[in-house]
Amino acid sequence: MQNTLKQLFQQILFCCIVFLLLPFAALAQQELQGKIVDTSGVPIAGATVHLKNSKASVITKADGSFSINGDANSILIIKSIGFSDKEITAGNSSNIIITLVPVSATLNDVVVTALGVKREKRNLTYSTQQVSGDEITKTHEPNLVNAVAGKVAGVQITSSSGTAGASSRIVIRGNSSATGDNQALFVVDGVPINNDETGNAGGNAAGSGINRVIDIDPSTIQSINVLKGAAATALYGSSGARGVVLITTKNGSVNKPPVFTLSSDLSFEKPLLPERQTTYAQGNNGVFADGDIIKQSTSWGPRMDTLKINGKPAPKYNPYDFFRTGVTSNSTISVAGGGSQSSYFVSYSYYDQKSIMPGNDFKRHSFFGKYNTKMGEYVNTTFQLGYSNSIQDRLPEGASNGPLFVLYGQPVSWNPYPVLDSNGNMRLYRYSRNAPLWTLDNMKNHDAVNRFLPVFTINITPAKWLTITERIGADIYTDQDKYFENPQPAIGLNGKVVDNNVNFRQFNNDLIINATKTFGKFNVNLLLGNNIFSTYYQSVNLTGNGLTVEQFYNLSAGSTISSSEYHSLQRKVGFYTQANIEYNRFLNLSLTGRYDGSSVLSKENNFYPYGSAAASFIFSEFLKGNIKDVLSFGKIRFSAATVGNDGVGPYSLSTPNIQAGRNTNAGYFLYPYQGQPGFLLSSTLGNPNLKNERLREYEAGLEFRLFQDRISFEGSYFYRRSYDGIIPGVSISNATGFSGTTVNSASIENKGVEILLSATLVKAHDFSWDLTLNFTKIKNNVLALSPGITQLGRIIVGQPYNVFYGTQYKRTTDGQLLIDANGLPVVGDQGIVGNATPDWLAGLENSLTYKQFSLSFFFDMKKGGDVENGVDSYGFFYGSSKATENREPFVVPGISEVDNKPNTVKVDPQTYWQSRQYESIIQDGTYIKLRNVTLAYTVKPALLSKTPFKSASIVLSGRNLWIYSPHFTGADPEVSSYGSSNGAQGIYAFSTPTSRSLDISLKLSF
């Protein structure tokens, strides 16, 4: 009986315990529901949600949702291709929203290579570096070239000026052509595009023009991949010899509902201006000149604190009040999505920049659309169209009739108001130049461009291992440039109107057969292709001189009208092949070959072959145990390549007739003259034997990753040398009846080191800190020009490319200045006084994230690279430079040529500064820039769950917040005032100054 009662009691107790635990059991087995999204709030379909320490896992649906049995303490592991893995505790939320972050570029990522072919980065046999679209857009630069400045090893980028819409120059691994184009080729989704500098109406609007890559809207870019060496670019034909910048645009997503994204930026810019002296007034030798009755160009007058005008202390006027606060806005709307067999991406943006320079504005409307569709089982097609309309208004720059030449030397005692005197003539403190304020209303360069970039691609996949691609693309734009200047008798201007119209059409067609097969441990990829390429260019220039009707800017108002036209048609055809062979995931061999034909070369030489061979060995595949835990990846690679380049303009084989001109007392005028046409043979003799330039390059590289990819390193050494470089206009004997001809004779070498180092310094649950450092050192040398010729302008045999050559001072054997009996440096002969090529370049970026906040700051560094400071050259003589502010007699350090002892003779400051020679304005352009700082906050998706928005973020950023340039007396040593051409580099003249800016951005998606 006792046992029976005991058993009954145990059964009742068990039932009570079960009853009490039922809620907890239910809790333990509750259904966990949630949604997986990316950083933009877009659902991620096909992600795997796994319950840690369990076999339970599910796949997310098309809308990113999932459900899985678990409890509040369950740990979920989420994985999806292209995103970093994430591990979270489920918690008590009934609807979990989990955001996955895209993986950073790792060695296992797929990258875009030549001709748009995708390959795993781990298998590449050459150097390439990728910049994401997010990195591009956060710089808030309208020009893609500036957006990658300092971010890519082996690449030097130079911004010409602070003009809204100004051109920039990009050179990869140094200059290799003596006079040809040294800038990288730009390719958008497999189609080469034009990046010429336009926007100067026949040279009348001096200064920088616009490089045409500015027509590409940065917000449409998925990534930029820079192919540096010849082995990487050989498939791109003649233009690939100078490096390639591959632009991949954004796509929609299959089986995704439409996602709209809105973004708006607003920034404010302040000019970075050179310091100037404000202590002394207008005049000469201490005697005041008022600028109205007594005109004087110089500021060598009396001290302002002692000067009285009409018995009152003279007021100071700041010439820099001429500048304004720049305001830039950029608004973008896009939509992306797709159905079961197609996807789409459409974007529109409006960019509006009002420069710090009055009269300088840049506006751009950009439209981009891409549609991908699958047609049946074997065919995929893509059609995309980019359209942009850009308008730039600006004033002439440089040492021209523009405002800055006069403004930088304007005395602080001069009142620029009123602009006109009582007779309606321009007021100016000096003769023969425009008053800056008068220029604003009486001179303008208006440039309008309409550009179309259509691309159609069809991929046929008859078998899993075979793809046939046909890609047709075009680059079409019209450039309407109009320049005018009103007459001004006070300085002898007769008035002028210039109309310059450019029509450009470029067509590209590629037929590519791509096959990939696996044979045991071998993975083989073979590519065969054909390329047809043509370029048509037409320029028509009409100039009306001597305006007869005030403020009527029509050519018919010119008393003398002249015209000129140039047009050219250039064709290329190429056949190419590539073989990539991978053995057992550790050995890769890549072979390329191309056979090109060019219409600009002689019939005997117009077809030329070239190619490359490259190999890589992934040694980390043989590592085991603890070593593998430390060194997660390691690779060495070697390559050798030779590429060709038809670096000469059309019609250099023959001697064309050109429009003649006639010198008269009124000036030089092109025919027709008094109704009579006139043409004569060009003074440059054609060379019917021209052949292609050739460049050979050898490259070795090392790549490794440590501690589960926390630290990564990539280093490359390269040596490249050009042969048979084409030089147009080489001087020949006048007895031939010509002044010059075009020859194949130049040779230039470049050798250098590129390093890319990245590290994740901290990786915690809510906080991370990533650092990226790149370093470039290139040594350049001109080996040969032409027999009997050792110098072409700034290009001198035995010296780096683009040295500065001019009058220099005599020095002792130990480098000290020789001083004459008057205490002044002794002027010597002309010689090399500087080198525009930097010793090295570096970029350092820090990226920190804490929960929803992110902070990044980027330093750009350059060591060496001299700059010709034209502003100081002007300021020394006219007494406006900050260096001239000390007006007390002083002793110039040096050795007297009279007695070979240290100089003790004092010199008058005005005499000293006005006798300065060319050498004195060449300055070391070393700098460190805090180029970009960005602080962003991304709203948690959970906070937006009851709103129509999928994501929201706000970003504060600044550009050029700090510049350290210890040896340069201007404001910003990164400058090329006259544009992106070879000979314009390293010149700081009277261009629109660069600026410091602050920007606020808002981005929403729904």
Secondary structure as UniProt FT lines:
FT   HELIX           2..28
FT   STRAND          31..37
FT   TURN            39..40
FT   TURN            45..46
FT   STRAND          48..51
FT   TURN            52..53
FT   STRAND          57..59
FT   TURN            62..63
FT   STRAND          65..69
FT   TURN            72..73
FT   STRAND          75..79
FT   TURN            81..82
FT   STRAND          86..89
FT   TURN            91..92
FT   STRAND          96..99
FT   TURN            107..108
FT   STRAND          110..112
FT   HELIX           114..116
FT   STRAND          118..120
FT   HELIX           121..123
FT   STRAND          128..132
FT   HELIX           133..137
FT   TURN            138..140
FT   HELIX           144..147
FT   TURN            148..151
FT   TURN            153..154
FT   STRAND          155..159
FT   TURN            164..165
FT   STRAND          168..172
FT   STRAND          185..188
FT   TURN            189..190
FT   STRAND          191..193
FT   STRAND          197..198
FT   TURN            202..203
FT   STRAND          210..211
FT   HELIX           212..215
FT   HELIX           218..220
FT   STRAND          221..227
FT   HELIX           230..233
FT   HELIX           234..242
FT   STRAND          244..249
FT   TURN            254..255
FT   STRAND          256..271
FT   STRAND          283..284
FT   TURN            285..286
FT   STRAND          287..288
FT   TURN            304..306
FT   STRAND          308..309
FT   TURN            310..311
FT   STRAND          312..313
FT   HELIX           319..322
FT   STRAND          326..338
FT   STRAND          342..354
FT   TURN            358..359
FT   STRAND          361..375
FT   TURN            376..378
FT   STRAND          379..394
FT   HELIX           404..407
FT   TURN            408..409
FT   TURN            412..413
FT   TURN            422..423
FT   HELIX           436..442
FT   STRAND          443..463
FT   TURN            464..465
FT   STRAND          466..485
FT   HELIX           489..491
FT   STRAND          496..519
FT   TURN            520..521
FT   STRAND          522..547
FT   TURN            550..551
FT   HELIX           555..557
FT   STRAND          558..583
FT   TURN            584..586
FT   STRAND          587..598
FT   TURN            599..600
FT   TURN            603..605
FT   STRAND          607..617
FT   HELIX           619..622
FT   HELIX           625..630
FT   STRAND          631..645
FT   TURN            650..651
FT   STRAND          657..659
FT   STRAND          661..664
FT   TURN            665..666
FT   STRAND          667..670
FT   TURN            674..675
FT   STRAND          679..681
FT   STRAND          684..685
FT   TURN            688..689
FT   STRAND          693..706
FT   TURN            707..710
FT   STRAND          711..723
FT   STRAND          725..731
FT   HELIX           734..736
FT   STRAND          740..763
FT   STRAND          767..784
FT   TURN            787..788
FT   STRAND          791..792
FT   TURN            793..794
FT   STRAND          795..796
FT   TURN            797..798
FT   STRAND          803..809
FT   TURN            813..814
FT   STRAND          817..819
FT   TURN            821..822
FT   STRAND          827..835
FT   STRAND          838..850
FT   TURN            851..852
FT   STRAND          853..864
FT   STRAND          866..869
FT   HELIX           870..878
FT   HELIX           882..884
FT   STRAND          890..891
FT   STRAND          895..896
FT   TURN            897..899
FT   STRAND          906..907
FT   HELIX           909..913
FT   TURN            914..915
FT   HELIX           918..921
FT   STRAND          922..924
FT   STRAND          927..938
FT   HELIX           941..944
FT   TURN            945..946
FT   STRAND          951..964
FT   TURN            966..967
FT   TURN            977..978
FT   HELIX           982..984
FT   TURN            985..986
FT   STRAND          987..988
FT   STRAND          995..1005
//
